[in-house]
Amino acid sequence: MNKKITFTSKLLNIFLKFLGLLSVFIIIFFIVGAKFGFMKVTDFELTQSSFPLFSMGYSSTTNVELAQLREGYIIFSIGIIVSMIYAVLFFVASSIFSDISNGESPFKKLQVKRLKRVSWLFTSTIFIPLILQNVLHWILIPGGYYFISLGGTELVTAIIFYILAEIFAYGAALQREVDETL
């Protein structure tokens, strides 16, 4: 295999593992910070929260302090969940480049499966927070109204990864045909 491809794959493998570990560290930091009090959940008191694809907000006619405290818990919880999804996403992407740096072909069913998993993980970073935010608001902060503003970055990224997975699936089929011919 080409030395440049091997070197680049090793660098990407290391970088993606670093991002995955950083995501895990952030999760641990926030949980420990909230548990031991050097960071309060009330630090997340927002009436609007932004995620990569959308922003959300609420207005409540009930007890404002209680609504803001609950909003802090909602944002904190969703932030932890999204960080966990990104950690898994980075580790899955890292495994693709780990195999490539070890001389394996990127055109294998396993790599296609991993690319599709990355696509679905990106998609989940759109819809899981969207659904959780609304459901948790409905349960924990009754009497308010909510708004959702959608963007497109994460959805476009998920679609691109899915398209790449399909291209790699075609490449895997071609490679299987060549291997069977030989």
N, C-alpha and C positions, 0 to 999 in steps of 0.2 A: 504494500500500500504506500501511497505517496507520503513522504516524511512531513510535508506541510499539512496535509489533512490530519495525520496522526497527531502532530503537535497542536494544531488548532482544536482538535477534539479533546485532547487532554486538558487544554486551558479552559474550554467550555465546561467540561466535566467538573473541574475544580471550582470554577466560578459559580456554576449552578448549585453545587453542593454547599458552597459558602452561603449563597442566598437562602437555601433551605435551612441551614443551621442558624442563620440570622433570623429567619422567621420563627424558628423554634425558640431561640433566645428571647425574642420580643414577646412571645406568648408567655414564657416563664417569667420574664420581668414584670409584665402587667399583672399576672396572677399573684406573684409574690408581693408586688407593690400594693395591690389591693388587700391582700391578706394581712400584711404586717403594717399597713397604715401609712407608709411613706408616699403612697399615691392613693387618692380617694376616688371612688367611683363618681362622686359629685364633681370631680374635675372635668367630667364629660358632659356637663349640663349644657346641652345645645337644643335649640328648637329646630335646627336643621343639621342633618348629617350628610356628608358627601362620600360616595363610593365611586369607583372608577367609571361605572356606566351611568349612574343616576344620582340624584340628590333627593332627599326626602325631608319633610318637615311636618310639624303638627301645630295646632293651636288648641288649647284646652280651656274650657270654662270652669273646670273643677279646681281643686286646690293646686295652685301653681307650683309651690315648693315640692309637694309630693309628686306631681307630674314631672318636674325637672329631675328629681332623684330617680324616678323610674326610667326616664329617658336616658339617664346616665348608665343605668344597668343594661338597658337595651343596647345602646351603642357599644358598651364594653363587651357584652356577650357576642354581638355580631362581629365586632373587630377580632375577637379571639377565634371565632369560627372561620372567618375569611383568611386570617393568618395561617390557620391549620391547613386550609385548602391550598394556599400558595406554597406552604412547606412541602406538601405532597407533590404538587405540580413541579416544583424545582427538583425534587429528588427523582421523579419519573423522567424528566427531561435530562437530568444528569446521567441516568442509566443508559440512555440512548447514546450519548457521546462517550461514555465509558466503554461500551461495546465496540464502537467505531474505532476508538483509540487502541483497542486490543486487536484490531485487524479484522473484525467481523464486518460483513456487508451491511449497509443500512437498508438494503432491500430484502428484508426478511419479515415474515409474519409478525414476529415479536416486536420489531420496530414499528410496524404499522399499528399494531395494537397499542403500543405506548403513545404514538402520536395521536391516536383517537382518544386515548385517556387524557392527554394534555388538553385536547379540544373540549372534552366534557368537563374537565376541571375548570377551564376558563369559563365555560357556560354556567357552571355552578356558582362561580363568583358573581355572576349577574343575578341569578334568580333566587338563590338561597337567602342573601340579605334582603332582597326585595320582599319575599314572602314572609320571612321572619319579622322584619320590621313592622309590616302591617298587622300580622297576627299578634305579635307581642303588644303593639299599641292598642289593638282592639281589646286584649285581655287586661293589660295593666293600667291603661290610661283611658277609661271610658269617658264619653262625653266630649271628646275632641274630634277634630277633623284632620285629615292627613292629605298630603299631596305628594306626588311622585313626578319627578322630571327625568326623563330618560335621555341618555346620550348614545354613543355607539362604539366606543373604543374596545371594550372587552368582547362584545358580540362580533365585531369585525375580526378581532384576533382569533376567536374561537372558530369562525368560519374559515379563516386562512389555514389554521392548523388542520382542520378537517379536510380541506382541499389537498393540503400536502400529504395527509395520510392516504388519501385516495390515489394520489400520484405515486406514492411509495408502494401502495398495494399493487398497482399496475407494474411497477419496476420489479417487485418481488415475483409476480407471475412470469414476467419475461425472464428473470434470472432462473426460475425453476425450470422453464422450458429449455433454456440453454444447458443447465446442469443435466437434465434428462437426455438431451441430445448427445452430450459427450458421454 
